C-alpha cells in the first residue's frame, strides 16, 4: 500500500551517483549524509510495516469483539423473551392451587373418617 507511494528505496539512495563539478560537494560528506538518510529510511519502513501489522491485528480483534457482542445481544434477547415476569395474578393462582391441594386432602381425610365410622 504505502510502497506504491514511496519513490526511493534505501538501495536507490545508496547507489545514487552525482555528477562532480569543479565547485562540487565533498563526496565523503555526501556519502555520510546519505548513509544517515538510508538508516532513517530503513527505520521508517520497518516502523510502517510494524504499524500495519498491528493495525491488521487490531482490526481482527475488533471484528472478533463485534461478533461476541452480537452473540451476547442475541443470547440476552433470547433470555429476556424466555423469562416470565411473576405477577400478582400468578401468585394468587399458585396460592389457590396450593389451597385446593391442602384443603382438598383434609376434606378427603374427613370423608374417609366418616365412611369408616358409618360402616362400623
C-alpha positions as CSV (number, residue, x, y, z in Angstrom):
1,X,0.0,0.0,0.0
2,X,2.5,2.6,1.1
3,X,5.2,1.1,-1.0
4,X,3.5,2.3,-4.2
5,X,3.6,5.9,-2.9
6,X,7.3,5.9,-1.9
7,X,9.5,6.7,-4.8
8,X,13.0,5.9,-3.5
9,X,14.2,2.7,-1.8
10,X,17.2,2.6,0.5
11,X,19.2,0.8,-2.2
12,X,18.4,3.5,-4.8
13,X,19.6,6.2,-2.3
14,X,22.8,4.2,-1.7
15,X,23.6,3.7,-5.3
16,X,22.9,7.3,-6.4
17,X,25.8,8.9,-8.2
18,X,26.1,12.6,-8.5
19,X,28.0,14.5,-11.2
20,X,31.1,16.2,-10.0
21,X,31.8,19.8,-10.9
22,X,34.8,21.9,-10.1
23,X,32.9,23.5,-7.2
24,X,31.1,20.3,-6.1
25,X,30.5,19.0,-2.7
26,X,32.9,16.7,-0.9
27,X,32.0,13.1,-1.7
28,X,32.7,11.9,1.8
29,X,30.3,14.3,3.3
30,X,27.6,13.5,0.8
31,X,28.1,9.7,1.4
32,X,27.9,10.1,5.2
33,X,24.8,12.2,4.9
34,X,23.2,9.7,2.5
35,X,24.1,6.8,4.9
36,X,22.2,8.6,7.7
37,X,19.2,9.1,5.3
38,X,19.3,5.4,4.4
39,X,19.3,4.4,8.1
40,X,16.4,6.7,8.8
41,X,14.6,5.5,5.7
42,X,15.0,1.8,6.7
43,X,13.8,2.5,10.2
44,X,10.8,4.4,8.9
45,X,9.9,1.5,6.6
46,X,10.3,-1.0,9.4
47,X,8.1,1.1,11.6
48,X,5.4,1.3,8.9
49,X,5.5,-2.5,8.5
50,X,5.1,-3.0,12.2
51,X,2.3,-0.5,12.4
52,X,0.4,-2.1,9.5
53,X,0.8,-5.5,11.2
54,X,-0.5,-4.0,14.4
55,X,-3.4,-2.3,12.6
56,X,-4.3,-5.6,11.0
57,X,-4.3,-7.4,14.3
58,X,-6.4,-4.7,15.9
59,X,-8.9,-4.9,13.1
60,X,-9.2,-8.6,13.6
61,X,-9.6,-8.1,17.3
62,X,-12.4,-5.6,16.7
63,X,-14.2,-7.9,14.3
64,X,-13.9,-10.7,16.9
65,X,-15.3,-8.5,19.7
66,X,-18.1,-7.3,17.5
67,X,-19.1,-10.9,16.8
68,X,-19.0,-11.6,20.5
69,X,-21.2,-8.5,21.2
70,X,-23.7,-9.8,18.6
71,X,-23.7,-13.2,20.2
72,X,-24.2,-11.7,23.7
73,X,-27.0,-9.5,22.5
74,X,-28.8,-12.4,20.8
75,X,-28.4,-14.5,23.9
76,X,-29.7,-11.7,26.0
77,X,-32.8,-11.3,23.8
78,X,-33.5,-15.0,24.0
79,X,-33.1,-15.0,27.8
80,X,-35.2,-11.8,28.0
81,X,-38.0,-13.3,26.0
82,X,-38.0,-16.7,27.8
83,X,-38.1,-15.3,31.3
84,X,-41.6,-14.7,32.5
85,X,-42.4,-12.0,35.0
86,X,-44.3,-13.1,38.1
87,X,-47.4,-11.0,38.5
88,X,-49.9,-10.8,41.4
89,X,-52.3,-12.9,39.3
90,X,-49.7,-15.7,39.0
91,X,-49.2,-15.6,42.8
92,X,-52.9,-15.8,43.5
93,X,-53.3,-18.7,41.1
94,X,-50.5,-20.6,42.8
95,X,-52.0,-19.9,46.3
96,X,-55.3,-21.2,45.0
97,X,-53.8,-24.4,43.7
98,X,-52.0,-24.9,47.0
99,X,-55.2,-24.3,49.0
100,X,-57.1,-26.8,46.8
101,X,-54.3,-29.4,47.4
102,X,-54.1,-28.8,51.2
103,X,-57.8,-28.4,51.9
104,X,-58.8,-31.0,49.3
105,X,-56.7,-33.5,51.2
106,X,-58.2,-32.6,54.5
107,X,-61.7,-32.9,53.0
108,X,-60.8,-36.3,51.7
109,X,-59.5,-37.3,55.2
110,X,-62.7,-36.2,56.8
111,X,-64.8,-38.1,54.2
112,X,-62.7,-41.3,54.7
113,X,-63.1,-41.0,58.5
114,X,-66.9,-40.6,58.2
115,X,-67.1,-43.6,55.9
116,X,-65.2,-45.7,58.5
117,X,-67.5,-44.6,61.3
118,X,-70.6,-45.2,59.3
119,X,-69.5,-48.6,58.2
120,X,-68.9,-49.7,61.7
